[in-house]
Amino acid sequence: MKKFLLALLTAATAAALLCGAAAVSTYSVGYDAPAGIITIVVQDSSAAVVLQAADIDHIHADYTYTSSYAFESSKLYDFSVAGSTLTVTKTREPNASLTIKSTDTRACTLTLQVPRQTLASLTVSTTNDNITLDGVSAQTAALTTDNGRIEVTNFNGTSLSGTTRNGKITLSGVTSQNVAATIQNSGTLKLENISANVCNAKVQNGSITGSVVGDSSAYGFDLTAGGGRIRVSDSNDRNFLLSGKDALQQNAGAPQKLSLATQNGDVDVEFVR
């Protein structure tokens, strides 16, 4: 049965300024979902979203916000459960009438601690802030933000997609049959030891760099670097090297696919074991 905790003043995050301004405060509200949740939907805005794997048997959520974001005891989110699905919906935007002090930021962070199990589905969206996934696994995961970063670490699943506008995407230790990343306007994509049967990435203005776990000979390549250079190497095969400018296709009939495209930047990827 879901339980709301009263909003509590958890910390005074800054002392009075030299000029004598009042202290800045941070508030926190907690929520516990029932056990058995396998689908999570987060519909956020103007806030950071963090999902972390934890040694617990049910999902625990906290949202923290500064005193310039909303008044103390404000209800900013609605938590609802239908069957095995938890939906978290933002219900209130930042209060623009509250003054931002020089030591303060108008900030809000929603954090979900998730049991170490594979979710059926995970969907997260926000605006003007970041999405972080740490050790959380799901059969399918879709992450979307606007003017924010996406960072995924140690993910396992069938399908993972990340989309942002004006932000960086970092995928580290990801194992998934399908990986997709899209960056609109400006941002860079960094792949760190990802393992994927199909990896499809599109960046408008920025480079694509990093490492892919696997054998380069098993991949078909469709690479585009508008105005930049392409370089693909294999740490275990010194005879393998793809390099060029603008566009490069090779081994189209291979069982695994690496499709990386940037309209304005470089593509530089290394295969590792």
Order of alpha helices (4+ residues) and beta strands (2+ residues): beta-beta-beta-beta-beta-beta-beta-beta-beta-beta-beta-beta-beta-beta-beta-beta-beta-beta-beta-beta-beta-beta
